Amino acid sequence: MKKNGFTTALLHADRRAGVEYGAVHQPLHPSSEYAFTDARELAAVFQGKPGFSYARQGTPTTAALERKVTHMEQGTGSVSFASGMAAITATFFTLLRQGDHLISSKYIFGNTNSLLGTLQQLGVEVTLVDATDVEQVKAAWQPNTRMVFSETFANPSTLLADLQGIGDWCEEQKLLFVIDNTLSTPWLAPAKNFKAGLSINSLSKAIGGHGHALGGMVTDTGLYDWTAYPAIFEGYRTGNPQGWGLTQIKKKGLRDMGAAMASDTAHRLAIGSETLSLRLKQSCHNALSLAQYLDQHPAVVEVNYPGLSQHPQHQRATEYFGGLYGALVNVELHADIDVFDFLNQLEVFVLSTHLGDNRSLVLPVAHTIYYEMGAEQRALMGIADNSLRISVGIEDTEDLIQDFAQALASFTLK
């Protein structure tokens, strides 16, 4: 049969995998435990044979979602977690040991940055670099470097890492390259395109899309040679080496840490994922239109969006993502505008944290997600007090532009 496209394959994945009674969706399997009629089969599952024994390590419903994300990322396998942060935490904590060195982009999600601080307290060295420049990544290398980590689009600055350059260098050095693909999603570009060994997605964002379920996923792209990774436990160095990394992440991250995704969550996220390409296409169109409008508005000091020609990584984003630039827009309002009064004037945009929702969301960056780091650190990162993070949804384009227009019209600049 001819290979189907991205959306067609997702829509028919459950049915083609085989579902009882001709259902088109994988049903919910809420059971915590799974019974066996043969004790040897029970033991075999514990010893590595595919199957289900206890829901903390997976259910048929989470497995169906894992297959879908694996397809999106063009990978070899995936492991689901209760949230995106659980997926990142499991990756770091199961693959890094005391004395190891991690190179990470400094333009990362605030909670991930906090997690890196915890890693350092446990004896893992961390070097933060400007990942938009591969030479800075190379300069941070040490003999004990085990992993390089970066997001695609930075949150909220929208800076875009040199993913291709980093991936090429990691391949030469036999280093594990891990990409957080949440903001671009595997629809814009699977992490495999950039030679990442592992891709992490917060399914709570655009893949789920509806703002009603938390989840995370770690996907092995099949590109990394796990025989070259020293921190794989001896007991997991059996069978096909291609599965060693995910086996360790699953055993230690799910069985030992317990950050398991529930079946009803997996069901919601799987159904949401079916329309990812349709939703993200509209969100990208809306984001570009809004960014272009705000870029010309006298009450706006700066607009950061990769789709604008003046963005420092505009050409790179065009090459990577084929003319679509994501749904995240960063805006700095004029100093004469009280950011809270402005936000309270909005009628369509939702005042809320979160990203990748069908609804457009906005929040004041300095006063919320970056408040704890203090004014001095915010200044070093270029985060102004009047900076807004906008996660653009799928509403009618003109409604979003008009909402900002009417809110900005209520202020007079000095």
C-alpha positions, 0 to 999 in steps of 0.5 A: 500500500502507498505510504500515507501522509502525516494526517492520514496515517494518524487518523487510521493508525488505531484501526489499522493496528487492529481494534475490537469490534471495528472501532476506529479508536483504541479503547480505554484500558483503565485497569491497573493490573493485567492477568495471565493464564500462564505463569511463564508468560507473566514472568516473560513480560517481567523479563523483557517480552512485550506485554502489559503487567502493571499500568505504571509501565504502560497500558494498551492505550498509552502504547497506541499513543506512543505508536502515533508519536513515534510515527510523527517523529519517524522514530523507532519507539517512544515512552509516555509520561505524565507530563512534558517535565516528567519526560525531560526529568526522566531523560536526564535522571536516567541517562546522566550520572554524577561526574557527567557533563551536559551542554544545554542551550541557555534559551530554555523553558524556566522549569527546565532551567530549574531542573538543570540546577537540581542536576548540578546539586546532584553532581552533574556538570552543566554548561549553558551556551548560546545554542544559536551558534554551534561554535559556542556548543563546540567550545563547551565540550569536555572529555566527560560531556555525555549529552547536548540539549536544546529546544527548537524555538526558545520560550519566550524569545523565539530564538532558534538554535542551530539544530543542523550544526549541532546535530552534525557536530554531535554525530561526529563526536558520538554525542547524544543530541536531545531536542525538546521539539514541543514548540515546533512539533514533529509536524513542522520538522521531526527531530530526526531531521537534525540528527537528534538521538532523542526527541522530547515532546510535551503532548500537553501543548500543540499535539494534544491541542485542546488544553484538557490533558497533560502528557509527555513523550520521549522518542528514540529516532534510531540515529544514536548508537547506544553502544557508545553511551557509557551510562547504560546499565549492564542489565539493559545491554542485551538484545538489539542495542537500538532499544537500550536507551528507551529501555533504561528511560522506561525502566528507571523513569516509569517503573522506579520514578512512577511518572506514568500517564493514565489511560484516559489521558492518553486517549484524549491526547491521541484523539487531539493529535489527529488534527495537529497539522490542521490546527498548527497550520492555522495557528502559524498563519494567525501568528504571522498575521498578528506579528506583522500587524504588531510590528507596524504598530506605534505602541509596540517597541519590538516583535520577536517572531521567526516569520518576520524578516528582521528576526535573527534566525528568519532564514534558518527557520525558513530552511528548517520548517518550510515557510511556517514559523510556529505559534509563539510570538513575543511582544514588548509594549511601549513603556507608557502602557501599563501591561496589566491594564492592557491585558485586562482590555483584551476580549478574545485572548485568554489571560493564561499560561500554557502554549499550543492551545486551540485558544490564543493565550497571553501573559506578562512574562516578567511578572509570571514565568520569569518572576522568580529569577529577579530583575537583574537576571531578566535584564541579562536575558533581555526580558522587559517588564512590558514583554508579552508571550502570546501563544496564538490559537486557531481563531479567525485571524481578523478577530485576533488582530482586532482584539489587539487593535481595540486594546491598544487604542485605549492608550495614549502615548506620551 
